[in-house]
Amino acid sequence: MAIVVDIDVMLARRKMSVGALAEQVGITPANLAVLKNGRAKAVRFTTLAALCQALQCQPGDLLRWDAEGHPGR
């Protein structure tokens, strides 16, 4: 079982770069990459809220639970 991060999906839908999103959210591109690639151990609610604001989405658009533990849909 795994939590899957779909930031890359939302970035593609919004036609936004990682650098632009990181700047809007106020985090480094390296930290955003850690989160985007599913290597983060935690995410602050303030960061999640800033991501949702920048991408005009809901938290469920960025995070999902996969019972099988597979990163793909």
N, C-alpha and C positions, 0 to 999 in steps of 0.2 A: 504494500500500500504506500502511496506517495502523493504528496502535494505537487502539482504541476503548475509551473508559472508560464502564462501565455502572453507575456509582454511583447514578444516578437510578433505575435499575431496582431495585436492592437497597433503596434508600430507600423506594420505593413498596411493595415486598414486606414490608418491616418496619414500614411505616406510621410512619416517622420523618422528622422535619424536618431540613433542612440545618443549622440552628442547633443542634439537639440532637446531631447527629452530630459537628459541629465541636467542641462542648464535650467530648464523650466522648473524642474523638481528641486534643484539645489543640492544635488549629489554629484560625485565624480563619475565620469563615464566608466571607470574601472569598477566602482561599487554597483553601478547599474548593471554592468555585464555579469557580475557575480549573482545578482538577483535574477536577471534574465535567463541565465544558463542553469538555474536551479541549484546553485551551489551554496546559497545563503541558508543559514540555520534559522534566521528570524527576520522579520520585517516590522518596523515600527508602524503603528497606525497612522502617525503623522506622515510618514513616507508613503504609505499606501493611499492615504487621502490625497496627497500631492500628485501621485501618479494618476489617480482617477480624475482629478481636476484637469491635469494637463492633457490626458487622453480622452476626456469627456466620456467616461465609462463607469461602470460599477465594479466593486471589488471582485465579484464573481466572473467578470470578464477577464480578469488577470490571473486569478487563482482557481484551481479546481482540484478535486480529489479523485485519484485513480486507484481503485481497489486492487487492480492487477499490478500496479507499480510501473506501468508502461508510460513513457513520456508522450507518445503519440496519441492521437484521438482515435 
